[in-house]
Amino acid sequence: MATGNCPLAIFVVWYARNIVPLNCLRTLSKTAQFLTLQCGIIGSIIFAAHGCAPYVITSHQFLAMDFISSNAAALSPSLTLAVTNRAKEMKAKGEQVFGLAGGEPDKDTPENIKQAAIQALQDGATKYTPSAGLPALRQAIADKLKRDNHLTYTPEQICVCSGAKPAVYSALRATISPGDEVIIPSPYWVSYPSMVELCGGTPVYAQTKPENGWKITAEEFAEAMTPRTKMIILNTPHNPTGAVYSEEELRAIGEVAVEEDILILADEIYEHLIYGEAKHVSIASLSPELYNLTITINGFSKSYAMTGWRLGYSAAPDAIAKAIRLIQDHTASNATTFAQYGAIEALKGDQSFIGDLREEYDFRRQYVYDRLSQMPKVKIVEPMGAFYFFPDISAAGLDSLSFCERLLERYKVAAVPGVAFGNDQAIRISYCTSLDVLKEGLDRLEDFCRKL
Ligand SMILES: Cc1ncc(COP(=O)(O)O)c(C=O)c1O
């Protein structure tokens, strides 16, 4: 059965997959390489003494383990996706699931935006664009930043990426070197720490407190700083807590950043989803010094219900913008061409969609706030932005993952464990779903909490 050039040598291993330590598998992988290369023996059967069910591993799988970089090997799977995937699996089996875990608007992209992209496709917009994006789109973004955020950027300072997520990543790639520390107020959006680590940087978590509305104070920022601190990530409105920083709070944080020369990555993707008296302020607009230290991130996913279009952007001081553009040159090339035409329409066309979305989400927010405020074993801070609540469930006596697993398996309600965001005492509930689903989901959550 052994053939020297068969690429898929099969090893039958009497080890259960989960009990074989990684270093043991590495040793087996090395042995497989040795047998393959030195002896020409491809099919090797390895029996382990433990008497577990047989598990078949191809030589490809064995050998691949050695090829994973240390950076990639250190990544952990996104727990937000783990829960939503499990909920999808249950739905696929025909089970009814009440989804309170979503991270995207439950609306379709406005028709005028879709039509602009369709028209662009029909007109042949199927080739590369400049890597930083279509000049007309970058000009539209510059105009938007001036109009909405009091920020003056030239189109050359703007880089359009395939989503705000890659915009954050290329901004980090452009600025973070191995050994640099990045302060991340915790709880945090799931992807920041992994992205920092992929750049060789070290995330430094600054715990925020519910009594401060889950916002880092200038003092906490200063305390988290070390000589290696290069950047702080500020996300307002905030995922997962819905916190919105006021101008005064941003000024105080900004003062510390300027004094210590710390970069600020300002993720403003939820800027338009803001409620009550809260106002969105872009930290880069507060002084020329802050402008020179800030990379502003924004995009189209949340405000225009364009998550699947994959479009976001960064706006940065010249030198950083140039570095971001170079990274995009050598990685993505450019965001999808015809989608960029849709984005031009999003920024220049009718903006009423945003107001309608905000109004509807505010209504739901107030409904969820009323319900959660009266729920046993649940403590909340009123969120003023985005579309999430981050209730403390520590009184339930379960860690956040067990809480969410039980809620999903027994009550068919999907929520995201807070541990995914760095806080194991809370869960994230999203209200970007219909009022009917919210009502039923919250009824079930209440029932669950009562019986715990
Ligand atoms: C805080 C924050 N930043 C960035 C993103 C990424 O947005 P995009 O879909 O544009 O990549 C998200 C998405 O959930 C987010 O919550």
The ligand as a MOL file (V3000), in Angstrom:
LIG
                    3D

  0  0  0     0  0            999 V3000
M  V30 BEGIN CTAB
M  V30 COUNTS 16 16 0 0 0
M  V30 BEGIN ATOM
M  V30 1 C -16.3730 48.2160 17.1720 0
M  V30 2 C -16.3360 47.6270 15.8010 0
M  V30 3 N -15.3730 48.0070 14.9580 0
M  V30 4 C -15.2930 47.5030 13.7240 0
M  V30 5 C -16.2060 46.5700 13.2740 0
M  V30 6 C -16.0490 46.0100 11.8830 0
M  V30 7 O -16.9530 46.5290 10.9650 0
M  V30 8 P -16.9250 46.0760 9.4410 0
M  V30 9 O -18.1240 45.2180 9.2250 0
M  V30 10 O -17.0230 47.3460 8.6450 0
M  V30 11 O -15.6590 45.3730 9.1760 0
M  V30 12 C -17.2170 46.1320 14.1140 0
M  V30 13 C -18.1630 45.0970 13.6770 0
M  V30 14 O -18.9000 44.5030 14.4180 0
M  V30 15 C -17.2980 46.6820 15.4170 0
M  V30 16 O -18.2550 46.2990 16.2790 0
M  V30 END ATOM
M  V30 BEGIN BOND
M  V30 1 1 1 2
M  V30 2 1 2 3
M  V30 3 2 2 15
M  V30 4 2 3 4
M  V30 5 1 4 5
M  V30 6 1 5 6
M  V30 7 2 5 12
M  V30 8 1 6 7
M  V30 9 1 7 8
M  V30 10 2 8 9
M  V30 11 1 8 10
M  V30 12 1 8 11
M  V30 13 1 12 13
M  V30 14 1 12 15
M  V30 15 2 13 14
M  V30 16 1 15 16
M  V30 END BOND
M  V30 END CTAB
M  END
